[in-house]
Structure formats: C-alpha cells, structure tokens
Amino acid sequence: MSLTPATRAITLGAAVLVVMLVLTAVTTSWWNRHAPALVEADRAALAEGQRFGQTATAAQCVDGVLQRWTAGERSRGAILAQRYFLQGCLTASPAATELCPRLGTGDAQRGTAWLVRLCAARHGDQSCPVLLQPLAEYCVGRSPP
C-alpha cells in the first residue's frame, strides 16, 4: 500500500504533534515536582550571598562562588543557585565595582572576553563564565572608582 504525499504529511504531522504533547507533559510534570525546591535553593543562595557580600569585595564574591561551585554539586540547578549567590553578594558588597572593567554598554564581546580571562586567572572550569555572568551584568554601566 502506497501512501499519497498528503497522507504522509498528515501522518508525519500527527507524529510530531504526539511527540510534542508527550514532551510537554513530561516537562510540566518534572517542573511541578521540582520547582518549589529549586526556587527555595535560589532564595537561600541569594540571601547567603547578601550576607557574605556585606563584608566582601567583588574579588571575594567571585572567589566565594568559585569555591562553592568546586565543592558542591554540578548541575544546571546548582549553576542557577551559585549565580544567585554571586548576584546577592555583589549587590550587598560595598566594593563590588572593583573588578568591573572600563567597558562601554555596547562592548558585550569585550565583556565576554574579560570574563574568560578572569576565569582563567582564577583557575575556573568551562562553567566559570556562565557562573560569573551576574558580575558582567552588574558591571554594565558601572566602572571602578
């Protein structure tokens, strides 16, 4: 039995739709089970970062997040928690701009290169630039005194 092009297209479309529905159901189920714990971990990391940042410099915030990353679990959720820690630390730090490069707001490519160099100097792994992204975001429009 030979299928016409229209029948093949309808069959393929239906198969794609079924796969999309199954993936949506699985994703929604996972999110419903894990979201509260992830949100709480992010809140706790932000609060811990704010406490740490009250007496820390930007360099100490960066070193602190890299130490936490090295000592902790390595997952996507952990990356988010560490980024919240760094964000909290930087917003509370009295000297957070000390690491900020003198970049214009349109220098995103130079800013990325700066994060890579900063990670290399601190022996960060390939996740380091992603972990330190809150520093780059914090530094936009700020320059050191």
Secondary structure by P-SEA (a helix, b strand, c coil): ccccaaaaaaaaaaaaaaaaaaaaaaaaaaaaacaaaaaaaaaaaaaaaaaaaccccaaaaaaaaaaaaaaccccaaaaaaaaaaaaaaaaaccccccccccccccaaaaaaaaaaaaaaaacccccccccaaaaaaaacccccc
